[in-house]
Amino acid sequence: MLFRSVMNPLDISAIAVCYKNVFHIDKKEAIHLAQLTKGYAFAFQVLGKLYFEQKDTSSLEDILLNYSSELIIYSYNKIWSELSENDRSVVVGMTQLSSDQPVERKELMEKIGFSSSMMNRYQARLKEKGVIKADGRNSGKYEFALPLFDDFVRDYHMDE
């Protein structure tokens, strides 16, 4: 029996404090970097490593390009390969409906042609895989739990 556990996101304020102390940067920049991780532990590690190695020789824009690339190579390609066709339909639908904003469940169901019971099934699967989360502020809305995942889908998987 395979046991899978999805970790809860790390606390953004704790990530910001860590970045501020380790990199000796101001609070605003530390918070900005922490928010870019969305609390995803792997993203916290990758961005921290890249920032540490490249902050003196590269622009933040270049660091963020490398960050996105490493997320894709070491995480997102694997996650995508393990999604079913219907999982992918939900993810692509979310990407088409929004640019980093929560997506209305009803609007998403209409877009991809899912019934409520079918949506419940794939919503639960994608939450379990750590790909999406229900927007805590707005009941009935979904957003990506992974940083830059919508960009990954938009750039590499919209034409599938």
C-alpha positions in Angstrom: 0.0 0.0 0.0 1.4 3.4 -1.0 1.0 6.1 1.6 1.0 9.7 0.4 0.9 12.7 2.6 0.6 16.2 1.4 2.4 18.7 3.6 0.6 21.8 4.7 2.2 25.0 3.3 5.0 26.5 5.4 4.2 29.8 7.1 5.0 32.8 4.8 6.1 35.0 7.8 8.5 32.3 9.0 10.0 32.0 5.5 10.3 35.8 5.4 12.1 35.9 8.7 14.5 33.1 7.5 15.3 34.9 4.3 15.7 38.3 6.1 18.2 36.8 8.6 20.1 34.6 6.2 20.4 37.1 3.3 20.6 40.3 5.4 17.9 41.9 3.3 15.1 44.3 4.3 11.8 43.1 5.5 9.9 44.1 2.3 12.2 42.1 0.0 12.1 39.1 2.4 8.3 39.1 2.4 8.3 39.4 -1.4 10.6 36.4 -1.8 8.6 34.4 0.8 5.3 35.1 -1.1 6.9 33.8 -4.3 7.1 30.4 -2.7 3.4 30.2 -1.6 4.7 28.2 1.3 5.8 25.3 -0.9 8.7 23.7 0.9 10.6 22.8 -2.2 10.1 26.3 -3.6 11.5 27.8 -0.3 14.6 25.7 -0.7 15.1 26.3 -4.4 14.6 30.1 -4.2 16.8 30.3 -1.1 19.6 28.4 -2.8 19.4 30.4 -6.0 19.2 33.7 -4.2 22.2 32.8 -2.0 24.3 31.7 -5.0 23.3 34.4 -7.5 22.3 37.6 -5.6 25.6 39.3 -6.1 26.0 38.4 -9.8 22.4 38.3 -11.2 19.3 40.4 -11.2 16.3 39.3 -9.3 14.6 38.7 -12.7 17.3 36.3 -13.7 17.1 34.5 -10.4 13.4 34.1 -10.8 13.8 32.7 -14.3 16.2 30.1 -12.8 13.7 29.5 -10.0 10.9 28.8 -12.4 13.1 26.5 -14.5 14.2 24.5 -11.5 10.6 24.1 -10.2 9.7 22.8 -13.7 12.6 20.4 -14.0 12.6 18.9 -10.5 9.0 19.1 -9.6 6.3 20.2 -12.0 7.2 17.9 -14.9 6.8 14.9 -12.5 3.5 16.3 -11.0 2.1 16.9 -14.5 3.1 13.4 -15.7 1.1 11.8 -12.8 -2.1 13.8 -13.5 -5.0 12.0 -15.2 -6.6 13.4 -18.3 -9.5 14.8 -16.2 -7.1 16.2 -13.6 -5.4 18.0 -16.4 -8.7 19.3 -17.7 -9.4 20.9 -14.3 -5.9 22.4 -14.2 -6.0 23.7 -17.8 -9.5 25.1 -17.2 -8.3 27.0 -14.1 -5.4 28.4 -16.1 -7.6 29.6 -18.9 -10.0 31.3 -16.5 -7.5 33.1 -14.3 -4.1 34.6 -14.1 -3.1 34.0 -10.4 -6.6 34.7 -9.0 -9.0 32.2 -7.4 -11.4 30.6 -9.9 -15.1 30.2 -9.2 -16.1 26.5 -8.9 -19.3 27.0 -10.9 -17.5 28.9 -13.7 -14.8 26.2 -13.9 -17.4 23.4 -14.1 -19.1 25.1 -17.0 -15.8 25.7 -18.7 -14.7 22.0 -18.6 -18.2 20.4 -18.7 -18.0 18.6 -15.3 -21.0 17.8 -13.2 -20.9 18.7 -9.5 -20.1 15.1 -8.5 -17.4 14.8 -11.1 -15.9 18.1 -10.0 -15.9 16.9 -6.4 -13.9 13.8 -7.4 -11.2 15.7 -9.3 -11.1 18.6 -6.8 -10.3 16.1 -4.0 -7.7 14.4 -6.2 -5.9 17.6 -7.0 -6.0 18.8 -3.4 -4.6 15.5 -2.3 -1.8 15.9 -4.8 -1.1 19.4 -3.5 -1.8 21.1 -6.8 -4.9 23.1 -5.8 -6.4 24.5 -2.7 -9.8 25.9 -1.8 -9.5 29.6 -1.4 -10.0 30.0 2.4 -11.5 33.5 2.1 -14.0 32.6 -0.6 -16.0 29.5 -0.4 -16.5 27.8 -3.8 -13.2 29.1 -5.3 -10.0 27.3 -6.1 -6.5 28.5 -6.6 -3.1 26.8 -7.4 -1.2 25.7 -4.3 2.1 25.7 -6.2 3.9 28.8 -7.2 4.1 29.6 -10.9 2.2 26.4 -11.7 -0.3 28.3 -13.9 2.6 29.8 -15.8 4.0 26.3 -16.3 0.7 25.0 -17.6 0.2 28.1 -19.8 3.7 27.9 -21.3 4.0 24.2 -21.8 0.7 22.4 -21.8 -2.2 24.5 -23.1 -2.1 22.9 -26.6 -2.4 19.3 -25.5 
